[in-house]
Amino acid sequence: MSTNLEPSFQFSQLAYPLLKASGKGNVVFISSVLGMVSLQYSSAYSAAEGAINQLTKNLACQWAKR
């Protein structure tokens, strides 16, 4: 989690004030397909990648009207 998810979250927190001030912008996170499917011995990595996918969706909803 500290390698994959936390940097994405921290980046979004740093970028938001700049995006809001400019009135435009995009944030793109790249994750692995393992965030949507499961393989043996990949539970921690898959969970972190799935969390990045969900973070992206939640930020899109949260920031859409601002």
C-alpha positions in Angstrom: 0.0 0.0 0.0 2.8 2.4 0.9 4.4 1.9 -2.5 1.4 2.0 -4.8 -1.6 3.6 -3.2 -0.2 6.3 -0.9 1.8 8.1 -3.5 -1.2 8.4 -5.7 -3.3 9.7 -2.9 -0.6 12.2 -1.8 -0.1 13.4 -5.4 -3.9 14.0 -5.8 -3.9 16.0 -2.5 -1.0 18.2 -3.8 -2.5 18.6 -7.3 -6.0 19.5 -6.3 -5.4 23.1 -5.2 -3.5 23.8 -8.5 -6.3 22.2 -10.6 -9.0 24.1 -8.8 -7.2 27.4 -9.2 -6.7 26.8 -12.9 -10.3 25.8 -13.4 -9.2 22.9 -15.6 -6.9 19.9 -15.7 -6.8 16.1 -15.6 -5.3 13.6 -13.3 -4.4 10.2 -14.8 -3.4 7.2 -12.7 -2.0 4.1 -14.3 -2.7 0.8 -12.5 -2.4 -2.9 -13.3 -5.0 -5.2 -14.6 -4.5 -7.0 -11.3 -6.6 -4.3 -9.8 -9.6 -6.0 -11.5 -8.7 -9.7 -11.6 -7.1 -12.0 -9.1 -4.1 -14.3 -9.4 -2.5 -16.6 -6.9 0.0 -14.9 -4.6 -0.9 -11.4 -5.7 -3.5 -10.4 -3.1 -1.6 -7.4 -1.6 -0.6 -6.0 -5.0 -4.1 -6.6 -6.4 -5.6 -4.8 -3.4 -3.4 -1.8 -3.9 -4.1 -1.6 -7.6 -7.8 -2.0 -7.0 -7.6 0.8 -4.5 -6.0 3.1 -7.1 -8.8 2.3 -9.5 -11.4 3.2 -6.8 -9.5 6.3 -5.8 -9.6 7.5 -9.4 -13.3 7.0 -9.6 -14.0 8.7 -6.3 -11.9 11.7 -7.1 -13.6 12.0 -10.5 -17.0 12.2 -8.7 -15.7 14.4 -5.9 -14.0 16.9 -8.1 -16.3 16.9 -11.1 -18.5 19.9 -10.1 -15.7 22.0 -8.5 
